[in-house]
């Protein structure tokens, strides 16, 4: 992961840096696991909101994280963008079905708090 991607993920917040470290640690641990494990991930990046301008970071963050899980050889890596409430519920329900026999299941929501 390049320096520009790290900055995109973390911004300047401490919470962002903690999240990034946690994701990298988790993926690093899972890469060393036995290849027989079923590992699945769902990454949702919501950048389009009804009452604010389009946000770039959530979609960018989701793309970087999705790529990271694919490189870590997760069996299923689903990436969704700009889901409305009903679509989000459907995606989570479908993902839950895929996790039933998984050894590792990760669901991440990339979003951004709007500040005026």
Phi and psi restraints in degrees (value plus and minus 20) as a CYANA .aco file:
   2 UNK   PHI     -96.3   -56.3
   2 UNK   PSI     144.8   184.8
   3 UNK   PHI     -80.0   -40.0
   3 UNK   PSI     -58.8   -18.8
   4 UNK   PHI     -82.7   -42.7
   4 UNK   PSI     -59.7   -19.7
   5 UNK   PHI     -87.4   -47.4
   5 UNK   PSI     -58.0   -18.0
   6 UNK   PHI     -82.1   -42.1
   6 UNK   PSI     -63.5   -23.5
   7 UNK   PHI     -84.5   -44.5
   7 UNK   PSI     -60.4   -20.4
   8 UNK   PHI     -79.2   -39.2
   8 UNK   PSI     -62.4   -22.4
   9 UNK   PHI     -90.5   -50.5
   9 UNK   PSI     -60.0   -20.0
  10 UNK   PHI    -117.6   -77.6
  10 UNK   PSI     -48.4    -8.4
  11 UNK   PHI      38.8    78.8
  11 UNK   PSI    -156.2  -116.2
  12 UNK   PHI    -136.4   -96.4
  12 UNK   PSI     -14.3    25.7
  13 UNK   PHI    -103.9   -63.9
  13 UNK   PSI     127.0   167.0
  14 UNK   PHI     -87.3   -47.3
  14 UNK   PSI     -59.4   -19.4
  15 UNK   PHI     -80.6   -40.6
  15 UNK   PSI     -60.6   -20.6
  16 UNK   PHI     -81.9   -41.9
  16 UNK   PSI     -61.2   -21.2
  17 UNK   PHI     -87.2   -47.2
  17 UNK   PSI     -58.4   -18.4
  18 UNK   PHI     -84.6   -44.6
  18 UNK   PSI     -63.5   -23.5
  19 UNK   PHI     -80.9   -40.9
  19 UNK   PSI     -67.1   -27.1
  20 UNK   PHI     -80.4   -40.4
  20 UNK   PSI     -67.2   -27.2
  21 UNK   PHI     -79.8   -39.8
  21 UNK   PSI     -62.9   -22.9
  22 UNK   PHI     -82.7   -42.7
  22 UNK   PSI     -63.6   -23.6
  23 UNK   PHI     -84.9   -44.9
  23 UNK   PSI     -65.7   -25.7
  24 UNK   PHI     -82.4   -42.4
  24 UNK   PSI     -62.6   -22.6
  25 UNK   PHI     -83.6   -43.6
  25 UNK   PSI     -63.9   -23.9
  26 UNK   PHI     -84.2   -44.2
  26 UNK   PSI     -66.0   -26.0
  27 UNK   PHI     -85.9   -45.9
  27 UNK   PSI     -59.8   -19.8
  28 UNK   PHI     -81.7   -41.7
  28 UNK   PSI     -62.4   -22.4
  29 UNK   PHI     -84.7   -44.7
  29 UNK   PSI     -60.2   -20.2
  30 UNK   PHI     -92.4   -52.4
  30 UNK   PSI     -47.7    -7.7
  31 UNK   PHI     -83.9   -43.9
  31 UNK   PSI     -56.0   -16.0
  32 UNK   PHI     -99.7   -59.7
  32 UNK   PSI     -26.9    13.1
  33 UNK   PHI     -92.7   -52.7
  33 UNK   PSI     145.6   185.6
  34 UNK   PHI     -80.9   -40.9
  34 UNK   PSI     122.2   162.2
  35 UNK   PHI     -91.1   -51.1
  35 UNK   PSI     -30.6     9.4
  36 UNK   PHI     -95.7   -55.7
  36 UNK   PSI     -33.5     6.5
  37 UNK   PHI     -90.2   -50.2
  37 UNK   PSI     121.4   161.4
  38 UNK   PHI    -113.2   -73.2
  38 UNK   PSI      98.4   138.4
  39 UNK   PHI    -139.6   -99.6
  39 UNK   PSI     107.8   147.8
  40 UNK   PHI    -149.5  -109.5
  40 UNK   PSI     129.2   169.2
  41 UNK   PHI    -164.8  -124.8
  41 UNK   PSI     122.8   162.8
  42 UNK   PHI    -144.6  -104.6
  42 UNK   PSI     104.7   144.7
  43 UNK   PHI    -141.7  -101.7
  43 UNK   PSI     104.2   144.2
  44 UNK   PHI    -136.5   -96.5
  44 UNK   PSI     103.7   143.7
  45 UNK   PHI    -135.4   -95.4
  45 UNK   PSI      88.8   128.8
  46 UNK   PHI    -123.4   -83.4
  46 UNK   PSI      91.0   131.0
  47 UNK   PHI    -133.8   -93.8
  47 UNK   PSI     -42.4    -2.4
  48 UNK   PHI    -120.3   -80.3
  48 UNK   PSI      95.9   135.9
  49 UNK   PHI    -138.4   -98.4
  49 UNK   PSI     136.7   176.7
  50 UNK   PHI     -88.3   -48.3
  50 UNK   PSI     -59.8   -19.8
  51 UNK   PHI    -131.5   -91.5
  51 UNK   PSI      -9.3    30.7
  52 UNK   PHI    -157.1  -117.1
  52 UNK   PSI     144.3   184.3
  53 UNK   PHI     -84.8   -44.8
  53 UNK   PSI     136.5   176.5
  54 UNK   PHI     -75.7   -35.7
  54 UNK   PSI     113.7   153.7
  55 UNK   PHI    -121.0   -81.0
  55 UNK   PSI     119.4   159.4
  56 UNK   PHI    -112.7   -72.7
  56 UNK   PSI     -55.8   -15.8
  57 UNK   PHI     -80.4   -40.4
  57 UNK   PSI     -66.0   -26.0
  58 UNK   PHI     -78.2   -38.2
  58 UNK   PSI     -64.6   -24.6
  59 UNK   PHI     -86.3   -46.3
  59 UNK   PSI     -61.4   -21.4
  60 UNK   PHI     -83.5   -43.5
  60 UNK   PSI     -65.5   -25.5
  61 UNK   PHI     -80.2   -40.2
  61 UNK   PSI     -64.9   -24.9
  62 UNK   PHI     -81.8   -41.8
  62 UNK   PSI     -59.4   -19.4
  63 UNK   PHI     -84.2   -44.2
  63 UNK   PSI     -63.3   -23.3
  64 UNK   PHI     -85.1   -45.1
  64 UNK   PSI     -63.9   -23.9
  65 UNK   PHI     -87.4   -47.4
  65 UNK   PSI     -60.9   -20.9
  66 UNK   PHI     -78.8   -38.8
  66 UNK   PSI     -66.7   -26.7
  67 UNK   PHI     -80.8   -40.8
  67 UNK   PSI     -59.1   -19.1
  68 UNK   PHI     -82.5   -42.5
  68 UNK   PSI     -63.8   -23.8
  69 UNK   PHI     -88.0   -48.0
  69 UNK   PSI     -56.9   -16.9
  70 UNK   PHI     -84.1   -44.1
  70 UNK   PSI     -62.4   -22.4
  71 UNK   PHI     -86.0   -46.0
  71 UNK   PSI     -45.4    -5.4
  72 UNK   PHI    -104.7   -64.7
  72 UNK   PSI     -11.1    28.9
  73 UNK   PHI      42.7    82.7
  73 UNK   PSI      18.4    58.4
  74 UNK   PHI     -87.8   -47.8
  74 UNK   PSI     119.8   159.8
  75 UNK   PHI     -85.9   -45.9
  75 UNK   PSI     -63.4   -23.4
  76 UNK   PHI    -144.7  -104.7
  76 UNK   PSI     104.2   144.2
  77 UNK   PHI    -150.8  -110.8
  77 UNK   PSI      88.6   128.6
  78 UNK   PHI    -126.0   -86.0
  78 UNK   PSI     116.2   156.2
  79 UNK   PHI    -145.0  -105.0
  79 UNK   PSI     106.2   146.2
  80 UNK   PHI    -143.9  -103.9
  80 UNK   PSI     130.8   170.8
  81 UNK   PHI    -148.7  -108.7
  81 UNK   PSI     122.7   162.7
  82 UNK   PHI      28.5    68.5
  82 UNK   PSI      35.7    75.7
  83 UNK   PHI    -105.1   -65.1
  83 UNK   PSI     118.4   158.4
  84 UNK   PHI    -101.3   -61.3
  84 UNK   PSI     152.6   192.6
  85 UNK   PHI     -72.9   -32.9
  85 UNK   PSI     -71.3   -31.3
  86 UNK   PHI     -84.8   -44.8
  86 UNK   PSI     -61.2   -21.2
  87 UNK   PHI     -83.9   -43.9
  87 UNK   PSI     -58.0   -18.0
  88 UNK   PHI     -84.2   -44.2
  88 UNK   PSI     -65.6   -25.6
  89 UNK   PHI     -80.5   -40.5
  89 UNK   PSI     -61.9   -21.9
  90 UNK   PHI     -84.2   -44.2
  90 UNK   PSI     -65.1   -25.1
  91 UNK   PHI     -80.6   -40.6
  91 UNK   PSI     -62.9   -22.9
  92 UNK   PHI     -86.5   -46.5
  92 UNK   PSI     -60.1   -20.1
  93 UNK   PHI     -84.2   -44.2
  93 UNK   PSI     -65.3   -25.3
  94 UNK   PHI     -84.4   -44.4
  94 UNK   PSI     -59.6   -19.6
  95 UNK   PHI     -86.5   -46.5
  95 UNK   PSI     -58.4   -18.4
  96 UNK   PHI     -77.2   -37.2
  96 UNK   PSI     -60.3   -20.3
  97 UNK   PHI     -82.1   -42.1
  97 UNK   PSI     -58.7   -18.7
  98 UNK   PHI     -93.2   -53.2
  98 UNK   PSI     -38.3     1.7
  99 UNK   PHI    -108.8   -68.8
  99 UNK   PSI     -28.4    11.6
 100 UNK   PHI     -74.3   -34.3
 100 UNK   PSI     -60.7   -20.7
 101 UNK   PHI    -130.8   -90.8
 101 UNK   PSI      -1.2    38.8
 102 UNK   PHI    -105.1   -65.1
 102 UNK   PSI     126.5   166.5
 103 UNK   PHI    -104.2   -64.2
 103 UNK   PSI     -54.3   -14.3
 104 UNK   PHI    -153.7  -113.7
 104 UNK   PSI     108.0   148.0
 105 UNK   PHI    -153.2  -113.2
 105 UNK   PSI     109.3   149.3
 106 UNK   PHI    -149.8  -109.8
 106 UNK   PSI     111.0   151.0
 107 UNK   PHI    -145.6  -105.6
 107 UNK   PSI     103.2   143.2
 108 UNK   PHI    -143.9  -103.9
 108 UNK   PSI     117.4   157.4
 109 UNK   PHI    -133.8   -93.8
 109 UNK   PSI      97.6   137.6
 110 UNK   PHI    -117.6   -77.6
 110 UNK   PSI      99.9   139.9
 111 UNK   PHI    -167.1  -127.1
 111 UNK   PSI     153.9   193.9
 112 UNK   PHI    -159.6  -119.6
 112 UNK   PSI     118.4   158.4
 113 UNK   PHI    -101.0   -61.0
 113 UNK   PSI     107.9   147.9
 114 UNK   PHI    -102.6   -62.6
 114 UNK   PSI     110.3   150.3
 115 UNK   PHI    -139.0   -99.0
 115 UNK   PSI     112.3   152.3
